[in-house]
């Protein structure tokens, strides 16, 4: 979650080659980019655009806290915090000291949920969890998300991988992913394969085949 006094920036690299470009810029009403050439963490990208940006990382893995200590080097004007919490409990995240002391939730915030929701099966109510977070944010905030899909796997690949993948989560179709943005204002180009999202802004990067990523991404404004 990212907040800034002048604007809020949500920017997080995806994990696959050529697909590291999903960002949203709140209050400025546009979108920026980040790619593998930056090798930057979320707060570094955000504070590079808006030095006063405040960033809260959330992760449920206690081992991440060890690595987070190296990340929590904020700009002088901004602030960075780390919260050990689980996305399955949005209320705990929103009520935490790390969020309430770091972010001003009366001003637009960038919410970055990159490569995480495919670990939640329908029985875990992923749409409701995202809606709880979105509903807590003021108008003018942005949501950036990516999500794995089976859509571009051939049948033999899917049969090979599905038992292991299904044990850990649930890839979703384009239509199922788009449901996360119901009621929000999608930023152009809307829902897209992540390596094709605003491709023109980094056309010099290698272009993977669709089946090599098979993941969707989108950015939307909260009205």
Secondary structure, 3 states (H helix, E strand, C coil): CEECCCCEEEECCCCCCCCCCCEEEECCCECCCCCCCCCCCHHHHHHHHCCCCEEEEEECCHHHHHHHHHHCCCCCCCEEEEEECCCCCHHHHHHCHHHHHHCCCCCCEEEEECCCHHHCCHHHCHHHHHHHHHHCCCCCCEEEEEEECCCCCCHHHHHHHHHHHHHHCCCCCHHHHHHHHCCCEECCCCCEECCCCCHHHHCCCCCCCHHHHCEEEEEEECC
